[in-house]
Amino acid sequence: MAKLKVTQIRSGIGGKHAARETLRSLGLKRIGQTVEQEDRPEIRGMVKAVRHLVTVEEVD
C-alpha cells in the first residue's frame, strides 16, 4: 500500500484548536518534522483539513 510523507511547514499557533489537534493526530509536533502515514481516506481527510500547514508527498 502507498504511503504519504507529511511535513509540517507552518506553526499551528494562533490557529483553531481543531487544526492543532489534527496536526497532533497526524503525529506532527514541530515545524520541519516529517512523518509517514498510510494512504487511507481518514489520513487524506486530516491532511485536507490542515493543508495550509503541511506539505504532502506520495511514497511507494
C-alpha positions as CSV (number, residue, x, y, z in Angstrom):
1,M,0.0,0.0,0.0
2,A,1.2,3.5,-0.8
3,K,2.3,5.9,1.9
4,L,2.1,9.6,2.4
5,K,5.0,11.7,3.6
6,V,3.6,14.6,5.5
7,T,5.8,17.5,6.6
8,Q,4.7,20.4,8.8
9,I,5.8,23.7,7.3
10,R,3.9,26.2,9.4
11,S,3.0,26.6,13.0
12,G,-0.4,25.7,14.4
13,I,-0.1,28.5,17.0
14,G,-2.8,31.1,16.5
15,G,-4.9,28.6,14.5
16,K,-8.1,26.9,15.5
17,H,-8.0,24.2,18.2
18,A,-9.2,21.6,15.8
19,A,-6.3,22.3,13.4
20,R,-3.8,21.9,16.2
21,E,-5.4,18.7,17.3
22,T,-5.3,17.4,13.7
23,L,-1.6,18.1,13.5
24,R,-1.2,16.1,16.7
25,S,-3.3,13.2,15.3
26,L,-1.0,13.1,12.3
27,G,2.0,12.8,14.6
28,L,3.4,16.2,14.0
29,K,4.8,18.3,16.8
30,R,7.1,20.9,15.3
31,I,7.9,22.7,12.1
32,G,10.1,20.7,9.8
33,Q,9.1,17.3,11.2
34,T,8.1,14.6,8.7
35,V,6.0,11.5,9.3
36,E,4.9,8.7,7.0
37,Q,1.3,7.7,7.2
38,E,-0.7,5.0,5.3
39,D,-2.6,6.4,2.3
40,R,-6.1,6.0,3.7
41,P,-9.2,8.2,3.4
42,E,-9.0,9.2,7.0
43,I,-5.5,10.4,6.7
44,R,-6.3,12.2,3.4
45,G,-9.2,14.0,5.2
46,M,-6.9,15.1,8.1
47,V,-4.3,16.4,5.6
48,K,-7.0,18.3,3.7
49,A,-8.1,19.9,6.9
50,V,-4.6,21.3,7.6
51,R,-3.4,21.7,4.0
52,H,-2.3,25.2,4.8
53,L,0.2,23.9,7.4
54,V,1.7,20.9,5.8
55,T,3.1,19.6,2.5
56,V,2.4,16.1,1.2
57,E,4.3,13.7,-1.0
58,E,3.3,10.2,-2.1
59,V,5.9,7.5,-1.4
60,D,5.8,4.0,-2.9
